[in-house]
Amino acid sequence: MLNKGTKSEEDRRIDSIVQKLSSIGFTSEDALFIESLDEELKKIGLNYQELLAISAEELPLHIRRFNFGWDHMEQFTDILVKWSVTEPSFKAKAKVLYQFIQNESKAFSFDIMTKISRL
């Protein structure tokens, strides 16, 4: 279990990753985009090609290993949904992530259920 100071530091680190990923406009054909994306994804043990290749079922477990809380996991999933317009494989991964959050967090969320139904 993380102590209060470490948890706060870890939350700031994860928040920084999520915010940076959110600010990146998704263009899979742009080498600069992929480089920028890989730079952020490596902080959670991935790169763009690995994000494409990882199964929808493995992704939530992978992200949890990097101490993502439910709120950060939901924000990461929201990013995948946004990117799924260009990369359709992200849609299935996002749906599994939302379902994972809903099931594992033990807290029912109408917001997440709405997001799932939109996919």
Phi, psi and omega per residue, in radians:
M1 nan 2.361 3.140
L2 -1.391 2.484 3.073
N3 -1.377 2.998 -3.004
K4 -1.018 -0.796 -3.129
G5 -1.147 -0.762 3.141
T6 -1.169 -0.736 3.137
K7 -1.071 -0.751 3.129
S8 -1.104 -0.733 3.097
E9 -1.113 -0.754 3.125
E10 -1.130 -0.728 3.095
D11 -1.060 -0.731 3.124
R12 -1.135 -0.697 3.132
R13 -1.095 -0.839 -3.129
I14 -1.162 -0.708 3.109
D15 -1.060 -0.694 3.107
S16 -1.085 -0.753 3.115
I17 -1.077 -0.861 -3.097
V18 -1.099 -0.743 3.141
Q19 -1.116 -0.732 3.135
K20 -1.128 -0.791 3.112
L21 -1.068 -0.669 -3.139
S22 -1.138 -0.566 -3.086
S23 -1.427 -0.213 -3.124
I24 -1.445 2.129 3.063
G25 -1.328 2.291 -3.008
F26 -1.438 2.017 3.048
T27 -2.473 1.652 -3.013
S28 -1.151 -0.314 -3.140
E29 -1.534 -0.157 -3.071
D30 -1.593 2.045 -3.119
A31 -1.072 -0.650 3.107
L32 -1.126 -0.682 3.090
F33 -1.068 -0.863 -3.107
I34 -1.063 -0.714 3.126
E35 -1.096 -0.786 3.123
S36 -1.135 -0.743 3.121
L37 -1.120 -0.797 3.121
D38 -1.037 -0.664 3.126
E39 -1.020 -0.750 3.131
E40 -1.347 -0.746 -3.097
L41 -1.124 -0.510 -3.135
K42 -1.119 -0.379 3.097
K43 -1.207 -0.286 3.054
I44 -2.108 0.502 3.000
G45 1.237 0.458 -3.136
L46 -2.327 2.956 2.853
N47 -2.412 3.112 -3.059
Y48 -1.021 -0.814 -3.119
Q49 -1.105 -0.667 3.106
E50 -1.209 -0.628 3.089
L51 -1.105 -0.686 3.073
L52 -1.154 -0.689 -3.008
A53 -1.451 -0.499 -3.075
I54 -1.117 2.444 -3.138
S55 -1.270 2.705 3.131
A56 -1.037 -0.579 -3.119
E57 -1.312 -0.534 -3.138
E58 -1.399 -0.518 -3.034
L59 -1.011 -0.826 3.135
P60 -1.067 -0.679 3.138
L61 -1.177 -0.678 3.107
H62 -1.090 -0.820 -3.110
I63 -1.130 -0.676 3.126
R64 -1.078 -0.557 3.117
R65 -1.112 -0.326 3.136
F66 -1.766 0.385 3.013
N67 1.126 0.505 3.053
F68 -1.244 2.206 3.009
G69 -1.347 3.035 -3.097
W70 -1.060 -0.708 -3.111
D71 -1.157 -0.737 3.107
H72 -1.204 -0.625 3.096
M73 -1.124 -0.700 3.104
E74 -1.128 -0.724 3.108
Q75 -1.106 -0.724 3.090
F76 -1.067 -0.721 3.131
T77 -1.147 -0.702 3.076
D78 -1.016 -0.660 3.103
I79 -1.128 -0.768 3.109
L80 -1.051 -0.694 3.117
V81 -1.077 -0.789 3.125
K82 -1.056 -0.745 -3.128
W83 -1.291 -0.326 -3.096
S84 -1.159 -0.273 3.063
V85 -1.069 -0.678 3.135
T86 -1.635 -0.615 -3.116
E87 -2.106 1.599 -3.032
P88 -1.002 -0.451 -3.132
S89 -1.133 -0.351 3.131
F90 -1.241 -0.385 -3.121
K91 -1.105 -0.814 3.135
A92 -1.133 -0.666 3.123
K93 -1.154 -0.694 3.121
A94 -1.119 -0.741 -3.134
K95 -1.069 -0.770 3.124
V96 -1.138 -0.696 3.107
L97 -1.089 -0.808 3.106
Y98 -1.047 -0.756 3.135
Q99 -1.125 -0.676 3.100
F100 -1.070 -0.814 3.127
I101 -1.046 -0.831 -3.114
Q102 -1.053 -0.767 -3.081
N103 -1.326 -0.760 -3.008
E104 -1.487 -0.438 -3.104
S105 -1.313 -0.271 3.130
K106 1.120 0.280 3.090
A107 -2.226 2.095 -3.136
F108 -1.251 2.368 3.132
S109 -2.259 2.064 3.074
F110 -1.126 -0.604 -3.142
D111 -1.065 -0.810 3.127
I112 -1.178 -0.697 3.106
M113 -1.069 -0.659 3.094
T114 -1.144 -0.733 3.117
K115 -1.100 -0.708 3.113
I116 -1.099 -0.780 -3.092
S117 -1.169 -0.431 3.113
R118 -1.342 -0.299 3.132
L119 -1.490 nan nan
